[in-house]
Amino acid sequence: GENVEQHPSTLSVQEGDSAVIKCTYSDSASNYFPWYKQELGKGPQLIIDIRSNVGEKKDQRIAVTLNKTAKHFSLHITETQPEDSAVYFCAASAGTSYGKLTFGQGTILTVHP
Amino acid sequence: GAVVSQHPSWVICKSGTSVKIECRSLDFQATTMFWYRQFPKQSLMLMATSNEGSKATYEQGVEKDKFLINHASLTLSTLTVTSAHPEDSSFYICSAPGTGYNEQFFGPGTRLTVL
């Protein structure tokens, strides 16, 4: 089955700096890669996703890059703000519709004002 | 976007009792829903896939007789933790697919504490 590795486990940055979180996956059949933000005591919220037919996607301060050959994808947050502090999870899903997600271990991001 | 709700948001029960958690898709229909479990400071682990009108599919290592899933309608799936024990204490989260390719919407989660 799919295995998703996520690094780093914790990330501390100053407000205004950039943050980068990296994930690798094992199943070459995976073709959907979402990123979720989870605040304490809440369910995950989708912040951005990318499909395997593109290499990069950007939404304001958030971007995701995908390298299918190397089987890794990354989340980039620019101009970080204290409200970006949360746990971030990457995930991967195979090609069938309603595919189940395999999650990475999570990254605790702390943005210091 | 699509909204998924869960009820209750938290529950405390005694060891040996059963607890039912509901997952509802509020403004869309879901023939499939997913149930995840998340222990403190850990990732989400898929427990089972709930299928409307048929049996749930459980992930390896998940006891189907302990975690009963019923998907009785296109908007409701329930997870019943039977004979709960302290080690079942966890955050249970459901999700339902949206209309986008492989897109999933997550519920707010249910915190279960077994004393």
Interface residues (C-beta under 8 A of the other chain):
Chain A: Y32 P34 Y36 G41 K42 G43 P44 Q45 L46 D49 R51 F89 S93 S97 Y98 G99 K100 L101 T102 F103 G104 Q105 G106
Chain B: V4 Q6 T32 F34 Q42 S43 L44 M45 L46 T49 I93 S95 P97 Y101 N102 E103 Q104 F105 F106 G107 P108 G109 R111
